Amino acid sequence: MDGNGRWARRRGKPRTTGHQAGLKATRNIVQNCVELGIESLTLFAFSSENWRRPDQEVGMLMDLFLRALKSEVEQLHDNGVCMRFIGDLTSFSSKLQKQMRVVEDTTRKNTVLNLSIAVNYGGRWDIAQAARKVALAVQSGEFSAQEINVETLDKYLERRDLPDPDLLIRTGGELRLSNYLLWQMAYTELYFTDTLWPDFDKQALQQAISWFSQCERRYGKTGDQLVQGSHA
């Protein structure tokens, strides 16, 4: 969800204003996904690299995050949204971690939309922590090293109980993954837009979905095979 800072700068306003506008866009997009019947949404809210930003901005983001969790949980629950957090949560304050648990516990049984918020998350971290858990499992005798395969590692990753993403949407004109869900996006369709996140609305979301609907998803097969399969 890129572009909050640039959105604010173009308007001659502080970056905090951009982050607040970005939160409003996030609230609207979550609601749009509920209305459109989308089953799973993962938002990259704060990467493991974002700690490198100025201390004042990081502090403001943490405060905004905490206030948003407190103010949004009731509406999320009423809309049937099941919310979870993925990433290394141990780096956050005890107060913020507690509020994350409150939100997860409150919305745990909801089934309309699975909403995952990636915070202090990095794709390489995700793979490394999964590999560490697999190594410990081998060490304890749960299975042998010879039994390790793609499915084994997949069970130890974040989002392990959800299907891999069908579509990645990156706003703000950046054309890279930036260490996001690297394992899970092996066959994800990648959609890049110059629209800054605070301006990303329901129409922009529908345009991305329309683009996705035109993609030919072959998973290693040929286009002819897909055609033949559809006529079988």
Buried (B, 14 or more C-beta within 10 A) or exposed (E): BBBBBBBBEEEEEBBBBBBBBBBEBBBBBBBBBBEEEBEBBBBBBBBBEBEEBEEEBBEBBBEBBBEBBEEBBEEBBEBEBBBBBBBBBEEBEEEBBEBBEEBBEBBEEBEBBBBBBBBBBBBEBBBEBBBEBBEEBBEEEEEEEEEBEEEBBBEBBBBEEBEBBBBBBBBBEEEEBEBBBBBBBEEBBEBBBEBBBBBBEBEBBEBBBEBBEEEEEEEEEEEEEBEEEEEE
